[in-house]
Amino acid sequence: MKYKVNFKKTDEGYAVWVPGLPGCWSQGKTEEESLENISDAIRSYLETVEELNRDKETRYVEVREVSYA
């Protein structure tokens, strides 16, 4: 699974967040470290969402990939 992430250079290194997952962000001293950290953050985010919806009635929908011209 791939997620688009945004970067911002900071005095401490790099801030990184996932626009498609509100509140999912991390940081690192290098781009590589920040990518590793956001990968862990995404995994934790998705596990939390799954846990919060465990006893809820849910459905899945298929979304076709958006093409940007």
C-alpha positions as CSV (number, residue, x, y, z in Angstrom):
1,M,0.0,0.0,0.0
2,K,1.3,3.5,-0.9
3,Y,0.4,6.8,0.7
4,K,1.3,10.3,-0.6
5,V,3.2,12.2,2.1
6,N,4.3,15.8,2.4
7,F,7.7,17.0,3.7
8,K,8.8,20.2,5.3
9,K,12.4,21.0,6.1
10,T,12.8,22.2,9.7
11,D,15.6,23.3,11.9
12,E,15.5,19.8,13.5
13,G,15.3,17.8,10.2
14,Y,12.1,17.0,8.3
15,A,8.5,17.0,9.3
16,V,6.3,14.6,7.3
17,W,2.6,14.0,7.2
18,V,-0.1,12.1,5.3
19,P,-2.7,14.4,3.8
20,G,-5.1,11.5,3.3
21,L,-4.9,10.5,7.0
22,P,-5.7,13.5,9.2
23,G,-3.5,13.8,12.2
24,C,-1.0,11.2,10.9
25,W,2.4,12.9,11.0
26,S,6.0,12.3,12.1
27,Q,9.5,13.7,11.8
28,G,13.1,12.6,11.4
29,K,16.6,14.1,11.2
30,T,16.9,12.9,7.6
31,E,14.4,12.3,4.8
32,E,15.1,8.6,5.1
33,E,14.5,8.6,8.9
34,S,11.3,10.6,8.5
35,L,10.0,8.1,5.8
36,E,10.7,5.2,8.2
37,N,9.0,7.0,11.0
38,I,5.9,8.0,8.9
39,S,5.6,4.4,7.8
40,D,5.4,3.3,11.4
41,A,2.9,6.1,12.1
42,I,0.7,5.0,9.2
43,R,0.7,1.5,10.4
44,S,-0.3,2.6,13.9
45,Y,-2.9,4.9,12.6
46,L,-4.6,2.2,10.5
47,E,-4.4,-0.3,13.5
48,T,-6.1,2.3,15.7
49,V,-8.9,2.9,13.1
50,E,-9.4,-0.8,12.8
51,E,-9.7,-1.2,16.6
52,L,-12.1,1.8,16.9
53,N,-14.4,0.2,14.2
54,R,-14.1,-3.4,15.4
55,D,-17.7,-3.7,16.7
56,K,-19.2,-1.3,14.1
57,E,-21.2,-2.3,11.0
58,T,-19.0,-1.4,8.1
59,R,-18.9,-1.7,4.3
60,Y,-16.1,-1.5,1.7
61,V,-16.3,0.5,-1.5
62,E,-14.0,0.3,-4.5
63,V,-12.4,3.6,-5.6
64,R,-10.8,3.8,-9.0
65,E,-7.5,5.5,-9.2
66,V,-7.7,9.2,-9.9
67,S,-5.8,10.3,-13.0
68,Y,-4.3,13.8,-13.0
69,A,-3.8,15.2,-16.5
